[in-house]
Amino acid sequence: MQDNNIFIALDFPDAESVNSFLKPFNLLEKKPALKVGMELFYSEGPYFVKQLRDAGYNIFLDLKLYDIPNTVAKSVSSINKLDVQYLTLHASGGKRMLEAAVQNKSKQLKLLAVTQLTSFSEQEMQKTQLTQVSMNDSVKHLAKIAYQVGVNGTISSANEAAMIKMATEESFLRITPGIRLLGDDVSDQRRVMTPRKARENDSSGLVVGRSITQAVDPLQAYQRVLREWQEGDVQ
Ligand code: C5P
């Protein structure tokens, strides 16, 4: 895992916007880890990911794979070639899909299973998935399946990190998006938390997008996230 465990979500439409966003970060001694999601990946492709790797960034490839086991296995083999550090897939793809990914990943690649999207409220989840099961029970169930088959961790709301730790073990990663600095716009997210609160709640890493990318001064916002996150260490 990257030293500070903060992943900046590069939710930008093209390489040009990314390069201009990253300019002030190039001055930092320690480069931040970057999350490349679907928007950027589908626009610029795997070669741009390689360029970011060559520039010294650790990459979290957030492609949220969800398909039949054979297709996921083959996709993971292709992704191994990109030399990225993290890859996401949906835990709801089930045990056999997750196992296929685990069996085909390179040694250095860590797999993170998305439990329930942080944009889902409990009610929305229940309506969509035609279930009465609570958000907590659903997240716990999916996290346990991922843990049992050898996935390296989960993506969930920080609200669920402590519960996932209890249901699995400390070394099973709990990476949490839906992070907002105090005063930021929540936007489409529904289950949000500040970096400090996420740390107190047993998150082991944060994905932060708009609180940094849309800030007036992104570098300053990143440093604020880092400070809140690291101060949690000594509390
Ligand atoms: O801008 P914001 O901080 O809300 O961005 C959160 C990022 O984390 C986005 O790139 C989104 O795709 C991702 N994500 C999420 N919830 C999940 C999994 C990933 O918000 N459960």
Boltz pocket constraint, residues with backbone or C-beta under 6 A from the ligand:
constraints:
  - pocket:
      binder: B
      contacts: [[A, 9], [A, 11], [A, 37], [A, 114], [A, 115], [A, 116], [A, 117], [A, 118], [A, 119], [A, 155], [A, 156], [A, 157], [A, 177], [A, 178], [A, 179], [A, 186], [A, 189], [A, 207], [A, 208], [A, 209], [A, 210], [A, 211]]
      max_distance: 6.0
